[in-house]
Amino acid sequence: MFVYNEKYVSKKEGFYYSCPWIEHGLVFFQYKLTNCCHCGHSGGGHSMICNNFIGKKIDWDRIFKVKDMYRRFHKKGKINLSCVGCNFLKEDAWDNDRYINHLYISHWTNCNSKCIYCYATQHPECFKIDKMYSVLPYLKEMFEIGLLKRDSEISFGGGEPTLLDEFEDILQFLMDNYFVRCRIHTSGVKYSSVLAEAINSLLAYVVVSLDAGNSETFQKIKQINCYDKVRENIRKYALKTIFSGRDLVSSKFIIIPGINDTKEEINNWLISNKKDGLYAAVLDIEEFWYIKNKDNIPSHIFDLIKYAQKRAKQLNMFFQLYERLQNMFSDVKNKQNKFSYPIVKEK
């Protein structure tokens, strides 16, 4: 459904409001194909390309006709309802060429953590599929017919990627064809030698989810007793980095108010990262808490983010915010707490 909104009417010739995902993005979900995977901020709602998708042959002409439909409406100031208010919408002279350069593989079939904030943990009945359809044939097809660009941002997420039967095959295919912008979100519980090779080859960026500064908090959030094992795998991945790629392995911390939102927890997390040989840290905030409280974010959260930034700088670590936190500052429009951070782009 598309709705007219005057603020999305461009007065520049050849310009209109859109985003890189609507224009050239594709997400492989468990049962559908979408333009994007954004849902944790204002706007962003998995704008649909194809529903009830279970691995059938893809009609690429139809895929791009759907994208053309989005373009036609957006050029008239009529924005897809799931996109209204999204911070990724911007006015630009977008090209209409047929290609994909933003790709996300989000399988939601298996995981080796039971994170308390995860939708799959809270609603296990939604994820009873035994096996994900194979994505690799589609990637090969897209590459062979020139739809998938080598400079594409390609990400894995949704469940634990390293548990996918074809994960290492996909990663090997991407390495063999010199795709240089691959990002893998992983729990770090399972070590992947192919992923380590991709890091060493400067072809993969890895985000290991920790969310804690000690084993007790880790177990409370992840509901598994694997803190030391994850830390060991982080060290092994970090050893695969070289100077020019030392920020390719990051540890992520999701702020969960009431659970880990203390300076002590942040400090212990950052110090442990440093000891493990990491040069990059990523900060996020729990999605459902944020959606519920986005119009009344307590100053405590902003102070915690400031502290994390300052402490990371003292430790000479590259500090990043996920878009949800970056968008939080845009949403609250609080000039006193408005910062300029480097962004880890969701793909």
N, C-alpha and C positions, 0 to 999 in steps of 0.2 A: 504494500500500500504506500502510495506517495502523497505527500501533503505539501501544499504551497506554503512557503515561508519567505516573507519579503527580504529577510536578512541574507538569504541565499541567492538573491538575484544579482548577478554581476552586471556592472555597467561598462565593463571593458570589452571591447570587441574581441571575440575569439576566446574569452575566458569564461569559466564556470566553476562552481564548487564541486569538488570530488576529492578522492584520496587515492594513494598508490594501490590500495587493495581493490577498490571498485574498478579502477582502470586496468590493472595488470596483476591481480592477486587471485590465488586459488587455495582453498583449504580442503584437505581430505579428512572429513570426519567419519565417524563410524557408520552413519546412515545417510549422509548428505554431503553435497559439495556446496561450499559457500564462498563469498568474496573475501571474508575476513574471519578472524577468531576473537575480535575484541568484544568484551562484555563487562569489564570491570571498571567502567567509568561512565560519565554522562555520554549518552549515545552509544553506538556500537552494539550490534545485536545479531551477529552472524547473518548478515544480509544474504538471502538465499540465491543459489544458482540452480541447484537440482536437489529435490527431496527424494527420499526413499531410494538412495543410492547404495547398492550392495555389491558393486564390482562389475557392473555391466560395461559394455563398450561405450566409450564416451563419444558423443557427437560434438566435435570441437566447433563446428559451425554454429550449433545451437548455444554452446557456452558463450561465444562471443556475441551472438545476437542478444542474449540476456544482458551482457555488459553494455551493449549499444542501447538497450532499453533504459538502463540506469542513466546513461549519458543524456539521452533525449529528455528525460524528465528533469534531470538536474540542470540542464541548460535553461529550462523554463522556471527554475526556482522551486521545483517540486522535488522534495527530498524524500527518499525512502524513510518510512517511519522509524525503522530500527537505527537509522543513522542520524536522526535529528539530535542536535546538541553534541555530536561527537567532535572531540578536539582535533581529530585528524582531518576533518573536512577543511579544505583550503581552496582559495580562489587561484586558479592557474590556467595557463593555456595548455591543457592536457592533449597529448597525442592520441589518436584513435587507432594506432597500429595493433595488430593481432600478435600478442606475445604475453608470456607470463614471466615476471621477474620477482614476484613475492609468493613463496610457496610454503605451506605449513602442513605437516603430517601430524594429525591429532587423533590417535587410534582409540583411546579410552577402552582398552580391552584387558589390560593386565598391569599390575603394579606390585612393587615389593615394599611399599610403605602404606600406612593407613593414616595419613595426615588428618588431624581433626578438622582442618579447615576445608578439606577437599569435598567437592560436590559428590564425587563417586563414593566416598566414605559415608556421607550422610544419606545418599540415595542409591544403595547398591542394586536395587531392583532395576535401575535404568541401564545397568552395564552387565547384562548376563550373556552377551555374545561370546562364543567360545573362541572365535578366531576372526581377525581383521582380514578383509579382502587384500590381495597383494597390490601394493602401490608401485613397486618397481617397474612393472610393464608399462604403466602410464608415464612414468618418468622417462623411460627409454623412448617411448613413442613421441613424447613431447620434444625430446632432444633431437631425435632423428628428423622430425618434420620442421624443426626450427622454431618451435613455440617456446621452449624453455631456454632462457639466456644463461650464459656461463657466469655472468655477474649477478645472478638471482640471489636474493636472500632466501635461504632454505632452512626451515627450522623443524625440529622434532619436539613434541610435547604431548600432553594429554595421556596420563598413564606413564609407565616407565618405558622409554624408547628401547633401552638395551634388552628388554624382554621380548621385543618383537622378533619373530622368526627371521624376518628379512632385514633387520636393522643393519647388520654388518655388511650385508650384500648391497644395500642401498648406499651406505657410506662408502663402500669400496668403489661402486659405480661413479659416485660424485667425485671421488679422488682421482679415479682413472681419467675422468674427463675434465679435470681441473676447475671444478666449481670451488670458488674461494670464499664464499660467504655462508658457511653452514653453521648453524647454532643448535646445540643439543642441550635440552633441559634434562637433567638426570638426578636421581636420588643419590647416586654414588655408591649404592649398596653393591651393585655388580660392576666389576671392572671389565672394560672392553679393550682388548689389545689393538683392534682396528681403530677405535676412537683415539687411543694413545698415539697411533701412527699418524692419524689425521692432524692431531695437535702438533706433533713434531714436524709435519709437513706444512704447517701454517695454513691448513685448509679447514680447520674446525674451531669453533669457539664454544667452550663447554661451561655451563652454569650448573654447579652442584648445589642442590638444595639442602641447607643445614638448619636454618631458623633458630639456632641455639648456640650458646657459648659453653655448654657442658652436657654431659651424658644424661643427667636427670631431666633437664628441660627438653632435650632432644627426644627422649623416650616418651615424655608427656605429650609432645606434639605429634611425633611420628608413630607412636604406639608400637615401636619395635626397638629392640636392644642392639643397635648397630652403630652407635656413635663412633667408637674406636675404629671399626672397619671402614666407615665412610671417610674418616680422617686419614686413614692409611691410603685409601684409594686416591684421595685428593693429593697426597704427597707424591704418589706414583705418577699421576697426571702432570703435576707441576714439574716434575723432573724431565718431562718430555718437551717442555717449553725451551725456547732459546731466547736470547736477549730481545730480538725484534718482535717476538711473539709472546712475551712473558705475561701479557694481560689476556691470553686466550683461555685461561682457566680461572673461573671466578667462583667464589662461594656466595650463596644467596641467603639473605636473612629477611623473612617476612615478619613484619611487626604484627603481633597478635595481642591487642590490648587485653590486659588482665592475665596474660600468660608469660610473655617474654619482653614486655615493654619497659625495661629498666636499663639504665646506663651501664650497670654492672654486666648485664647479659650482653649488651652490644660490645662493650670493651673486651670481655673474654672471647667473644666471637672473632673480633678483629685481631687480637693478639695471637690467638690460635692459628688464624689464617697466615699471619706473618711467619710463625714458627714452621708452618707446613710448606713454606716457600711460595706462597701466593702473593701476587702483586695487584690483584683486582678484587673488589668487593661490590656486591650488588644489594641494594635495599629495596624492599617492597612493603606493602601493607595488605593485611588480610582482606580479601575481596568482599565478602558478605558483610563484615563489620563496616567497611568503607561505604558500601552502597546504603546501608542503614543509617550511617552517621555523617554522610558527606556534607550535609548542610550545617553541621554543628561539630566540627573537628576540634577537640580540646587542644589548648596551647601546649599541653604536655607532649603531644605527638610531634608538633613542630620543633619543640626543644630537643626531643630525642633525635630527630633527623639532623638538626644542627650539630648536636654532639657527635653523631656518627660521622658526619662530614669532617668535622674538626679532628677527631681522633684518627681517622683514616689518613688525613693529611700529615699528622704527626708521625705516623708509621710509614709514610712515603708509599701509600697504596693508592691506586687508581680507584676512585669512588664513583659509583653510578647509581642512578635511580631508574627503576622500571617506569614505564609510561603511566601506570596507575598513580604513582606518587607525583610525577610531573604534572599529570592532569589534575591532581588534587589541588595544586596551587592555582591552576587556572579556574577550577570550579569555585573555590572559596573566594577568589578575587581579593585576597588579603594582601595589600601592598607591603605591610610590615613584615610578612613572612614569605615574600616572593623571592625565590632564588633562581639562579641560572645554573642548572646542573647538566652534565652530559647525560644523554638518554641511551638506555639499552632498548633498541627497537624491537617490538613484538612482531613476529613474522607469521 
